[in-house]
Amino acid sequence: MASAIEKFQLQGDENRAFISNAAVALHRFEQRAGQQIEEAVGQVAGEASQVVTVRLAAANERAELVMAGTARLADRQLWSAAAAMFLTLLPVAIVVAGIWMVIAGLFTGLQWASNVDGSVWLGIGRWLAVVCGFSATGYGLFAGARWTTSLVAAWQGAGMPQWSRWRKGKR
């Protein structure tokens, strides 16, 4: 019986040593697994940060391209606005210049036709020239006003449906 107890004690000591060794091995395994997990997390985080950095750089480049395109469009719109203003003021300037020239021509022509020093035929000839000039000027003003009104009508109708086509849709 004593030998059986000694055998049980030896077996118990061996079991304790085995459990102790298993606990040490388990602890080492946990440490090694923790280190490997930390390394893997660090590697994944590094790769993820690189991917995020690359995507952020690409997004910044696209944003810069969009901003450059927007700036170009703004420049074009500025020039378009300047051209539209010029084209709006051009007919007005032409009409004002035409009226100014008519008034100046009226005074100059009347003065020129009146200064004949008593010569009847010279007066008749000059008055005929003045009447022809006034007729041409009147037609020029008429044509200029007609051109201006057609231009304004074209600008007003741009992009707008005609009333008759718009009205047909309501019936």
VMD Tcl script that draws the C-alpha trace (Angstrom):
set ca {
  {0.00 0.00 0.00}
  {2.85 2.31 0.77}
  {4.27 1.67 -2.64}
  {0.92 2.46 -4.26}
  {0.74 5.73 -2.34}
  {4.28 6.55 -3.40}
  {3.36 5.72 -6.99}
  {0.30 8.00 -6.73}
  {2.46 10.75 -5.24}
  {5.02 10.33 -8.02}
  {2.26 10.29 -10.59}
  {0.73 13.38 -8.93}
  {4.12 15.10 -9.00}
  {4.53 14.20 -12.66}
  {0.99 15.47 -13.37}
  {1.78 18.74 -11.54}
  {4.99 19.10 -13.55}
  {3.11 18.31 -16.75}
  {0.37 20.85 -15.90}
  {3.04 23.40 -14.97}
  {4.83 22.79 -18.27}
  {1.49 22.99 -20.11}
  {0.67 26.25 -18.33}
  {4.08 27.68 -19.28}
  {3.59 26.50 -22.87}
  {0.07 27.96 -22.90}
  {1.42 31.28 -21.55}
  {4.15 31.32 -24.24}
  {1.52 30.46 -26.87}
  {-0.70 33.32 -25.66}
  {2.24 35.76 -25.72}
  {3.30 34.61 -29.19}
  {-0.30 34.79 -30.47}
  {-0.70 38.27 -28.95}
  {2.53 39.43 -30.63}
  {1.45 37.97 -33.96}
  {-1.99 39.60 -33.64}
  {-0.36 42.96 -32.82}
  {1.98 42.61 -35.80}
  {-0.93 41.65 -38.07}
  {-3.04 44.55 -36.79}
  {-0.10 46.91 -37.27}
  {0.49 45.61 -40.78}
  {-3.21 45.85 -41.69}
  {-3.41 49.33 -40.16}
  {-0.31 50.39 -42.08}
  {-1.69 49.04 -45.32}
  {-5.07 50.60 -44.62}
  {-3.48 53.96 -43.86}
  {-1.48 53.70 -47.09}
  {-4.67 52.91 -49.04}
  {-6.49 55.78 -47.34}
  {-3.56 58.10 -48.04}
  {-3.48 57.08 -51.71}
  {-7.24 57.50 -52.07}
  {-7.12 60.85 -50.29}
  {-4.34 62.04 -52.60}
  {-6.35 60.91 -55.63}
  {-9.44 62.69 -54.28}
  {-7.38 65.85 -53.74}
  {-6.10 65.66 -57.31}
  {-9.65 65.25 -58.63}
  {-10.80 68.17 -56.48}
  {-7.97 70.32 -57.85}
  {-8.98 69.37 -61.40}
  {-12.59 70.24 -60.66}
  {-11.54 73.56 -59.15}
  {-9.35 74.32 -62.17}
  {-12.24 73.47 -64.50}
  {-14.56 75.66 -62.47}
  {-12.08 78.52 -62.68}
  {-11.87 78.09 -66.46}
  {-15.67 78.10 -66.69}
  {-15.82 81.21 -64.53}
  {-13.32 82.91 -66.85}
  {-15.38 81.89 -69.87}
  {-18.55 83.15 -68.24}
  {-16.82 86.43 -67.48}
  {-15.80 86.82 -71.12}
  {-19.27 85.74 -72.25}
  {-20.83 88.35 -69.98}
  {-18.46 91.00 -71.34}
  {-19.29 89.99 -74.92}
  {-23.02 90.03 -74.17}
  {-22.71 93.48 -72.63}
  {-20.75 94.68 -75.67}
  {-23.33 93.20 -78.03}
  {-26.10 94.82 -76.02}
  {-24.46 98.23 -76.05}
  {-23.39 98.06 -79.72}
  {-26.86 98.68 -81.21}
  {-27.46 101.45 -78.70}
  {-24.16 103.06 -79.65}
  {-24.98 102.73 -83.34}
  {-28.40 104.34 -82.91}
  {-26.97 107.16 -80.78}
  {-24.15 107.75 -83.29}
  {-26.67 107.71 -86.14}
  {-28.89 110.27 -84.44}
  {-25.84 112.42 -83.67}
  {-24.72 112.25 -87.31}
  {-28.24 113.08 -88.54}
  {-28.41 116.16 -86.34}
  {-24.91 117.23 -87.35}
  {-25.72 116.56 -91.01}
  {-28.97 118.51 -90.71}
  {-27.22 121.60 -89.44}
  {-24.24 121.29 -91.77}
  {-26.43 120.52 -94.82}
  {-28.81 123.39 -94.15}
  {-25.92 125.78 -93.65}
  {-24.20 124.53 -96.80}
  {-27.42 124.72 -98.89}
  {-28.22 128.22 -97.61}
  {-24.79 129.65 -98.42}
  {-25.19 130.14 -102.20}
  {-24.54 133.87 -102.48}
  {-27.68 134.54 -104.54}
  {-27.12 131.85 -107.19}
  {-30.50 130.18 -107.82}
  {-29.21 127.13 -109.66}
  {-26.50 126.50 -107.08}
  {-29.15 126.73 -104.35}
  {-31.46 124.31 -106.19}
  {-28.60 121.84 -106.73}
  {-27.48 122.05 -103.13}
  {-31.03 121.66 -101.81}
  {-31.48 118.59 -104.03}
  {-28.23 117.15 -102.60}
  {-29.43 117.89 -99.06}
  {-32.82 116.24 -99.73}
  {-31.08 113.15 -101.15}
  {-28.77 113.08 -98.13}
  {-31.71 113.39 -95.74}
  {-33.55 110.62 -97.59}
  {-30.52 108.32 -97.35}
  {-30.07 109.23 -93.70}
  {-33.74 108.59 -92.97}
  {-33.57 105.21 -94.67}
  {-30.37 104.45 -92.72}
  {-32.08 105.29 -89.45}
  {-35.09 103.19 -90.46}
  {-32.88 100.21 -91.39}
  {-30.86 100.62 -88.18}
  {-33.98 100.72 -86.03}
  {-35.41 97.68 -87.85}
  {-32.12 95.79 -87.37}
  {-32.02 96.74 -83.68}
  {-35.60 95.64 -83.06}
  {-35.02 92.32 -84.86}
  {-31.86 91.77 -82.80}
  {-33.67 92.53 -79.55}
  {-36.56 90.28 -80.58}
  {-34.13 87.45 -81.34}
  {-32.46 87.91 -77.93}
  {-35.79 87.98 -76.15}
  {-36.98 84.85 -77.91}
  {-33.80 82.85 -77.30}
  {-34.61 79.80 -75.22}
  {-38.25 80.78 -74.77}
  {-41.08 78.88 -76.47}
  {-43.26 80.85 -78.83}
  {-46.61 81.78 -77.41}
  {-48.63 79.85 -79.97}
  {-46.72 76.59 -79.32}
  {-46.97 77.16 -75.58}
  {-50.69 77.82 -75.89}
  {-51.25 74.61 -77.91}
  {-49.94 72.56 -74.98}
  {-52.64 73.93 -72.66}
  {-55.61 72.89 -74.84}
}
mol new
graphics top color blue
foreach p $ca { graphics top sphere $p radius 0.5 }
foreach p [lrange $ca 0 end-1] q [lrange $ca 1 end] { graphics top cylinder $p $q radius 0.2 }
display resetview
